[in-house]
Amino acid sequence: MKKVQLPKIVCVGGGTGTFVALKGLKCYPSNLSAIVTMSDSGGSNQRIRDEFGLLPTSDIRQCLVALSDENGGAGLLRKLFMYRFEKGAGLSGMTFGNIFMAALSDILGSQAEAIRQTGKVLRIHGNVLPVSFTKTNLFAVYEDGHVLTEEHLIDEPSHDGTMKITNVYLKPKATANPQALKVIEEADMIVLGPGDLYTSLVPNLLVEGVAGAIQKSKAKKVYVVNLMTKYGQTYDYSALDHVRTVKSFIGECIDVVIINSAPMPPKALQIYAKYQERPVADDLATSSPMRVIRADVVGRKFTVKAKSDTLVRSLIRHDSEKLARTLMGLLDT
């Protein structure tokens, strides 16, 4: 009997957006990989970097949890890895998963091996790959000329967040993880986003070799537009603004764009409006060379974060099942 070749799907991003995509996609037969940004410097990641001398682990942890087996003992471990301490001097705000991987890195003498072994512990359905093992920071230049030198400062601005970002770069320059380049080359579909444009998706594209590998790959390239604009990053950005930004890094190689067409919960919109954020306006041309898919891909549940979590989190997110169903439907077209 001829062995069935499962489709090779690669998700590029980080944070909750990639978590949502992976959580849905793992339910389908596929060879699934996540390429994850490694320039995060906020919250517990700052302590992981400063106190342990390791690369940030929060986005890696979220992807591992998203791909984990949700049944039996592994399901309990999944909850444990997402647990955030709310008490304890030095522990409050830290997640168990980040501490676990820091300890395992020390025991094994390798953060890369710690990530692989954590995947085995969680019995993940897929593969999680850091985009790079270079210790680097994300820099952003704004239209008034000022420069922010760390990812978390871009994510949660203390400046006028209506200003546009005019340039972003990594310092020092980061070298791509060879495994990440390999799965991009062999992919049948590459999913870009969803997730914060400049702090979750773009940092991957800034790593030397990644943008070129995506351009050269024969895979179908799909960009998932964010649900909401983000103050300090994409204030007043339309869908076309998002697409143009991604294209500025990878060229004219996007085949499909997915954008939500369903209404948002009114209560959520009221809260977002207080932070000068709104739904991303759909101004994508139907006659575009790219295929535009307008679908109901928004979740209906509000996200509740832990009291000790100091970072700003998205209130509404893409629906894992709806997004995965839409993405898998593209493999046959």
N, C-alpha and C positions, 0 to 999 in steps of 0.2 A: 504493500500500500504506500502510495506517495505521501510523504510528509507535508502537511499543510504549513505554508509559510505565513506566520503571523505578521501583520503590518507593523512596521517600525515607526513609532511615534516619539518625537522629541519635543518636550516642553521647555521653553527658554524663559527664565524670569526669576521670581523670588517672592517671598512674602505670602500674604493670604491669597493673592490672585492665582498663583501657581498651585497653591494648596487646593483651592477649589477645583481647578481643572484636573489635577491628578486624581483627586478623590472620586470624581465621576468616571474618568477614563479607565481606572483600574478595574472597573466592573465589566469591561469588554475584553475579548481575546485580543491581545496585542503584545508587542515587545516594547515596553514603555520606559523611557528615560527622561530624567529631569536634569537640566543644566542650570545651576543656581549661582546667582551673584554672590560675591565674597567681599564686598566693600562696605557692608553695614557697620555702623559705628555707634548706634544708639542703644539705650537701655542696657540689658544684661550683656549685649555684645561688646559694649565698651569695656566692661569688666573682664570679659573673656579675653579680649585683646590685650588690655593693659596689665592685668594681674597674672594671666596664664601664658601670655605671649603666643596665643593661638589665633587662627583665622576665625572670623565670626561664625557662629554655629546655628543661630536662630532660624534662618531660612532653610538651611540643611535639615534641621530638626523638623520643621513644618512639612517639608517634602517627604521625609521618612515616615512621619506619622500619617500623612495623606495616603501613602502607598501601603501602609501596614495592614496586616490581617486584622479584621475587626471582630473575629470570633474567638471564644474561649479565652485562654490566658493572654494571648497576644492583644486581645481587645482591652484587657485590663492594663496591660503595659502601655497601650496607646494613650489611655487616659492619664497614666502616670507620667509619661513623657511630656504631656501638655500641662501638667500641674505647675502652677506658679505659687511660690511661697509668699504668704502674706505676713509672716511674722519672722522674727529672728534677726539679730544684728548681722549684717553681711549677707543674709539669705533672702530677705524681703525683696521681691521683684524678680528674683532668679527663677528659672524653670528647672524642674528636675532633669529634663532631657539635656539641657545645656551643661549642667553639672556632671551628669553621667558621661557625656562625650568628652568633657575636659579630663575627667579621671581616666577614662579609657585611653585617651591620647597619651597620657603620662605613663600608663602601664605598658602600652604597646610600643611607645616611642615613635608613633606616627599618627598624625591626625587623619591622613587618608585611610589608613588601616582601621582606625577607630570608627570612621564613617561606614566602612564596609561591614565591620562586625556588628555595628548597631543595626544595620539593615537586616542582618541575619537574626538578631534578637527579636526584631519586630516582624519578621517574616514578610518583608515587603514584596509587593507585586510589581517589580520593575527595578530601576537602577537610578541612584541619585549621585550626580557628579558635580563637584565644585567646578566652576568655569575656569578657575585658576588657583594655584597655590602661592601666588605672589602676595605678599603683605602690602596692600596699597590702600589709598584713600581716594574718594571721589571729590573732585573740585567742580564748582559751578560758577560761571561768570554771568552776572546780571547786566541788564541794559544800562544801568547807571555806572557800570564799571567795577562794582565791588565784587569780591570773590569769597565764596564760602568753601572751606577746606575739608569738611567732613560730611558724610551722608546724612547723619541725623540732623545737622544744622539746615540742610536743604529740605529735609522731610518736615521739620517743624520750625519754620522761619520766625525769627524775632524781628526781621525787617518787613518792609512793605511787600506783602505776598502777591500783590497785583503785578509786580514787575516781571518781565519776561526773562527767561534764561536764554542767553545768547551763545554760550559755549559750555561744554562739559568735557572733562578729561580725567584720567587716572594718573596719580603720581605716588610712587614711581610707576612706570609703565608695567603692565601685567602681561605675563606670558600664558598662553592658553594651556589648559590641561589637555594632553594628547588624546586622552580617552574621550573628552568632550568633542574634539574635532572629528574623531572617528565616528561617533554615533551621528553627528550632523551629516557627514559624508554618506553614511549608509541609510539615512532616514527615508521613509516614504512620505511622512508629513512632519513639518516643523510648525509648532504652535508658539507664536510670540504673544505674550501676555495671557490674561489680563494682569494688571498690577500697576503700581505707580510708575509712570513713564520714565522719569529721570532717575529714580532711585532703585527700581526693581528690574526693569527691562534694559534700559540703555547701558548700565554698567557692564552687562554681559557683552554688548556689542562693541564696547571700547577695548576689550581685551584683545591683544594682538592675535590676529588669525581667525577670530570668530566670525566677524562680518564677512570676510572673504570666503570662509567655508560655507556660510549660509547661501551666499550668492552662487557658488559653484555647485551646491547640492542639487540633485535632480528631484528632491522632495517637493511636495506641494507645500507652499509657504502660506500660513494662515495667521492673520493678525486679529486678535480679539480686542476690540475697543473698550476702554474703561466705561463704567456706568456713569461716573461723576467726574467733574473737574476737580482739581486739587489746588487749594490756596498755597502759593509759594512755588508751585511747579507748573501747573497747567491752568492757571486762572484764565477763565473765559475761552479756553481751547474748544474748538469744534472737533468733530470726528475727523474732518479733513486735516486739521492742524496736527492731530495725533499721527495720522498716516504719513503726512509730510515729514514729521520729525523722525519717524522710524526709517523712512526711505532715505533720509539724509545720511544714515549710517550704513544701510545695506543696499541702497540703490533700488532700481525699479524691478524688484524680484518678488514682490508680494502678489500672490495669486488670488487670495480670498480675504475679504474683510467681514468679520461678524460684528454686528451692532445690535444692541437691544432695541426692540420696538414696543415693548410693553410699558404701561405706566408704572411709575414708582409709588410706593406707599406715601400718601400725603404727609403723614406724621414725620417720616424720615426726611422728606424734602424741607419741612419747616426747620428741622434741626440743622441740616446741611446749610440752609440759607444763612444761619447765624454765623457760619464760618466762611461765608462768601463762596460757597460751592453749589453747583447745580448740575442737573443731568447733561451729559455731553450731547450737544445738538447734532443731529444727523444732517449733514450737508454734503454727503457723498453722492456723486453723480451716478445715475443708473447706467449711463452709457460708458462708464469708466472701463479701461482695459481690465481692471480688477473685477472679480465677481463680488458683489455686495450681497450679503445675506442678512436680512432683517428678521429677527426672531425674538420670541419671548424667552429670554435667558436670565432674567433677574430673579433673585431669591425673594421670598416673602417674609423671612424671619429676620428680626433685628439681632445684631451681634452684641452680646454682653461680655465685656472684658473684666478681668480680675481687678479688684480694688488696688492691688499693688503694682499693676501694670501702668508704668508712667508714660507710655507712648500713646499717641493718637491712633486709633484704629478705625477702619471703615465700618459704618453702621449697617449698610446693606451691601450684599455681594452677589456675584453671579450664582445662579443655581447650578450645583454640580451635575445633577442628572440631565437637566435641559442642555447645558453647554456641551457635555460629553456626547449626548445624542446628536446634536447639531454637527459636532466635529467628526464623529464617526461616519455620518452620512456623506461627508466629503470624500471619503476614501473610494467610494464607488462612482464618483462623478468626474 
